[in-house]
Protein backbone atom coordinates (compact mmCIF):
# COMPACT_ATOMS: atom_id res chain seq x y z
CA UNK A 1 0.00 0.00 0.00
CA UNK A 2 2.99 2.29 -0.23
CA UNK A 3 1.58 3.72 -3.44
CA UNK A 4 -1.45 4.93 -1.48
CA UNK A 5 0.79 6.34 1.25
CA UNK A 6 2.84 8.23 -1.34
CA UNK A 7 -0.34 9.53 -3.00
CA UNK A 8 -1.68 10.64 0.37
CA UNK A 9 1.54 12.49 1.17
CA UNK A 10 1.44 14.19 -2.22
CA UNK A 11 -2.22 15.19 -2.00
CA UNK A 12 -2.10 16.43 1.58
CA UNK A 13 1.00 18.44 0.73
CA UNK A 14 -0.81 20.00 -2.22
CA UNK A 15 -3.83 20.82 -0.04
CA UNK A 16 -1.63 22.48 2.55
CA UNK A 17 0.34 24.38 -0.09
CA UNK A 18 -2.75 25.78 -1.85
CA UNK A 19 -2.29 29.54 -1.80
CA UNK A 20 -5.95 30.46 -2.17
CA UNK A 21 -9.42 28.99 -2.60
CA UNK A 22 -8.99 28.64 -6.37
CA UNK A 23 -5.79 26.63 -5.96
CA UNK A 24 -7.47 24.48 -3.31
CA UNK A 25 -10.35 23.75 -5.69
CA UNK A 26 -7.86 22.67 -8.37
CA UNK A 27 -6.28 20.24 -5.91
CA UNK A 28 -9.69 18.96 -4.79
CA UNK A 29 -10.83 18.28 -8.35
CA UNK A 30 -7.51 16.64 -9.26
CA UNK A 31 -7.91 14.25 -6.34
CA UNK A 32 -11.66 13.77 -5.92
CA UNK A 33 -13.23 14.87 -9.19
CA UNK A 34 -14.72 12.49 -11.74
CA UNK A 35 -11.30 11.84 -13.33
CA UNK A 36 -9.30 12.54 -10.17
CA UNK A 37 -6.53 10.34 -8.85
CA UNK A 38 -8.61 8.85 -6.01
CA UNK A 39 -11.68 8.41 -8.20
CA UNK A 40 -9.54 6.59 -10.76
CA UNK A 41 -8.31 4.21 -8.07
CA UNK A 42 -11.87 3.48 -6.98
CA UNK A 43 -12.78 2.58 -10.56
CA UNK A 44 -10.13 -0.18 -10.58
CA UNK A 45 -11.72 -2.08 -7.70
CA UNK A 46 -14.17 -4.00 -9.89
CA UNK A 47 -11.36 -5.94 -11.54
CA UNK A 48 -9.96 -7.23 -8.24
CA UNK A 49 -10.83 -10.50 -6.49
CA UNK A 50 -13.46 -10.02 -3.75
CA UNK A 51 -11.09 -10.28 -0.76
CA UNK A 52 -8.53 -7.93 -2.29
CA UNK A 53 -11.31 -5.57 -3.38
CA UNK A 54 -12.56 -5.33 0.21
CA UNK A 55 -9.12 -4.54 1.61
CA UNK A 56 -8.06 -2.15 -1.14
CA UNK A 57 -11.48 -0.46 -1.19
CA UNK A 58 -11.27 0.28 2.53
CA UNK A 59 -7.78 1.73 2.10
CA UNK A 60 -8.80 3.93 -0.84
CA UNK A 61 -11.97 5.11 0.91
CA UNK A 62 -9.91 5.97 3.98
CA UNK A 63 -7.59 8.02 1.78
CA UNK A 64 -10.59 9.75 0.21
CA UNK A 65 -11.99 10.59 3.65
CA UNK A 66 -8.67 12.01 4.90
CA UNK A 67 -8.16 14.16 1.80
CA UNK A 68 -11.76 15.40 1.93
CA UNK A 69 -11.35 16.31 5.60
CA UNK A 70 -8.09 18.16 4.88
CA UNK A 71 -9.70 20.14 2.05
CA UNK A 72 -12.65 21.11 4.25
CA UNK A 73 -10.35 22.15 7.09
CA UNK A 74 -8.24 24.38 4.83
CA UNK A 75 -11.42 25.85 3.27
CA UNK A 76 -12.67 26.82 6.73
CA UNK A 77 -9.32 28.36 7.63
CA UNK A 78 -9.17 30.37 4.40
CA UNK A 79 -12.78 31.57 4.77
CA UNK A 80 -12.13 32.56 8.38
CA UNK A 81 -8.96 34.42 7.40
CA UNK A 82 -10.82 36.23 4.61
CA UNK A 83 -13.58 37.35 6.98
CA UNK A 84 -11.01 38.65 9.45
CA UNK A 85 -9.37 40.94 6.87
Secondary structure, DSSP 8 states (H G I E B T S, - for coil): -HHHHHHHHHHHHHHHH--SHHHHHHHHHHHHSTTSHHHHHHHTGGGS-HHHHHHHHHHHHHHHHHHHHHHHHHHHHHHHHHHH-
